Amino acid sequence: MANDSGLDTSTARLLSIGMAFLAGVLAGAVLVAAVPGLLGGPVESGPDPQNPPYTTASGGPSCFDGDVTPNAGWVHEVAVGDSYAVTLNATVVHEPGTEIRADVIPRSGNGYELALRTESVTPDRSFECERVHTEFSIAASLPTSYQRLIVTMNGRELVGATREDTTGDLYPLPNPLNATG
């Protein structure tokens, strides 16, 4: 007996089962691709532990007259999904002809260093003062495995903190940070 397409019932049934099987295989492939670790493999999420993303911003330099904004030097960390957001804000006093740079460096024992440093540059303008200051900030995304955070200025440790929980923690920095010595 044939159906409207000219196929007999058993052939149509086999074709129907084959199409359902193919649809199932395609849906499974999409699911496995969309959900890492579904088949027992490692789950890749969060920032790269060896190269965590970060960004910096700065304002200045300008002559330093000794005035600073109260409570302007701090480091903050808090859990945000599959990472920890770490932010730093500082007023950095440094010599004219230098600017502030930073890196996020993985350390042993699931530690990370926010390494601030001065670098010599050819200034856009000259300053008639001995010291200048720059408002500097950095934001980084660290993996959930991170345990310790160190902040350094030209290799000198300023803050060392051990993560104890997922709630936000605020650590004071010297205000201003002295990068002249």
Secondary structure, 3 states (H helix, E strand, C coil): CECCCCCEHHHHHHHHHHHHHHHHHHHHHHHHHHCCCCCCCCCCCCCCCCCCCEEEEEEEEEECCCCCCCCCCEEEEEECCCCEEEEEEEEEEECCCEEEEEEEEEECCCEEEEEEEEEECCCCCCCCCCCEEEEEEEEEEECCCCCEEEEEECCEEEEEEECCCCCCEEEECCCCEECCC
